[in-house]
């Protein structure tokens, strides 16, 4: 008997389109990591998964397939009803049909249990996929915020450098006509510039250290 395409992907018959794609990807990942099978067996199972996904992901093909399942189910139910009536008749005739009816009920209960287990497994896989997606989005947002913070720090340092250069360009001391006054002015300017350069160097080193720390943090978060 041909296996149900929904069972192949561990899906319920009313599964949404998004769940079909995710279940297909999970099945492929499980098949790739499966040990103890040959390449030919792996390829054969891959073709089965591909056929199931190709049919269920296409709305027209899926609709036709669902119609076939419905007709098959109705035929089975009709056959089961006929069989059950026959079993009742046999029971009435004392042919020991009571045991057969009990066995049929056990089979129905077992099938219902398998269907419930399949639905629970599909819900579990959906929950895992949703949690993985949430973590991925959170990580991407955190990386974007870190990158924006680093960019802002770099722009701040560049603006400080430009302002410092403007300050030095617009506050140059004019040489005094007196040679002594000019020498003193040059000395004061040199001292001021040395102080500013020292402060700028210290700020630059601190900024570089902070940038390096932020980069290490992002690399660790990205692992």
N, C-alpha and C positions, 0 to 999 in steps of 0.2 A: 504493500500500500504506500502510495506517495506521501512523503512527510509534509505536514502543514508548513507553509512558508513562514507563518507567524511563529511557529515553534522553532524553526531554524534560527530565527533572530531573537528568540525568547521574548516575544511581544504578545500582548493581548490584541484581539481583533480590532478594537476601536482605538488603537494607539495613534497619537497625533504624528504628523509628518516629522517634527523635530526629533521625536523619540526614535523613529525608524532610522534616521541617519546616525544618531548617537549609538544605538544598539549595533548597527552595522560596523561602525568604527571600533567599538569595544570587542566585537567578535573577531575582527581582523587582527587587532592587537593580541588577543588571546591565542589566535591561531599561529601568529608569527613567533610567539614565545613558547609554544607548545613543544615539548621534547618527546623523543621516542617515536616519531613518525618519519616516513621517508618523504623525499621531495615530491614524488608522484602523488602520495596520499594528501600532502599539504595542498598541492595544486588542485586536486579533485575537490577537497573541502572548500577551497577558495572559490571554485566555480559554483558550488552550491550556494555559498553566501552571496556571490555576485548575482546569481539568478534570482534569489529571493529579494535582494535589495532592488534590483532592476524592476521587478514586478510591483513591489509594494511602494516604491518611491514615485511611480508613475500613476497619477490619479485615474486615468482611463483603464490601465491594466489592473490596478488594484480593485477598481469597481467591478470589472469583469470577474476577477478572482473571488471577490467577496460574494458575488452572485452565485458562482459555482459552489462555494462552500455552503451557502444557504440552501441551495438545491440538494446538495449532498446530505446536509444535516436533516432536511425535511424527509428525504428518502430514507435515511437511517432511522429517524424517529418513526416513520410509517412502518418500516420493516420491524423495528423493535416492538411497536404496538401489536403488529400481527403475530410476532413471535410470542409476546406476552399472553395474548389471547389463546394462542395454541398451548402455552404452558399451563394456563388456567384450566383449559379443557383436559389436558393430560392429568393435572392434579385431581380434577373432578373424577377422572376415570381411574384414579389410583395408580398412575404410571410413575409416581415418584418425581413429579415435576417440581415439588417444593424445594428440593435441593438446587435445581437449575435456576429457579427464580431467585433464591438467596444468592447464588453465585453471580447472577446478572446484576443484582443490586450492589454486590460488593465491587463489581467492575465499574459500575456507574459512580459509586462513591470514590473509588480510587482515581477515576478520571477527573472528577471534580476536585479532588485533593491536588492532583498534578496541575490542573488549571489555576487553582488558587496559589500554589507555589510559584508558578510562572508569573502570575501577576505581581506577587510580592517581590520576586527577583527583579522584574522590570522596574518596579518602584524604587528598589534599592539602587539599581544602576543609575536611574534618573537622579536620585539624590546625590550619588557620588559625582556624577557629571556636573550637576549644578554647583556643588561645593568647589570642585576644581575650577570652574569658570569664575566663581566669585573670588577665589584666591588670585587667579591670574589677573583679573581686572584691578584688584587692590594693589598688586605688585606693580602693575603698569602705572597706576596713579601715583604711587609712592616714588617711582623712578622719575616721573615727569616733574613732580614737585621738587625733588632733589636737584634735577637738572636746572630748573628755573631758579632755584636758590643760588646755585653756583654761578649762573649767568648774571644774576643781580649783583653778586659779590664782585665779579670781574668788572662789570660796568661801573660800580662804585669806585673801585681802585683806579680805573682809567680816568674817571671824572676828577678824582683827587689829583692825579698826576697833571691833568690839563690845567686845573685851577692853580696848582703850584707853579707851573711854567708861566701862566699869565701873571701871577703875582711877581715872580722874579723879573719878567719882562717889563712890567709897568712901574716897578719900584727900584729901578736902577738909580743909584746915586749919581748926581751930576758933579763932575770934578770941580772942585773949588779953584779959583784962580791962584789961591795960595798953595804952594807945593806941599806945605806941611798939612794944611787942611785936607788936600786931596789924598795924601797918603793915609791920614787917619780915616777918611771916608772909605777908602779902598779896603783898609784893614777891617773896619766894622762890617762892610759888605761881605768880605771873605768869611768872617766869623759867623755871620748870620746864615750865609749860604751853607757853610759846613754843618751848622746845627740843623738846618732844614734837611740837608742831604742825609744826615745821620738819622733823623726822625723818619724820613721817607724810606730809607733802607730798612729800618726796623719795622715799619708798617708793611713794607713789601714782603719781608721775610715772614711776618706773622700771617699775612694773607696767603702766601704760598703754602705755609704749614697747614692752614685751615682748609685750603683747596685739596691738598694731598690727603688730609684726614677724611674729607667728604668723599673723595674718589675711592679710598679704601673701604669706606662704609658701603658705598654703592656696589663695589665688587663683591663684598661679602654678602650683601642682600641679594645679589643676582645669582649666587651659586645655588 
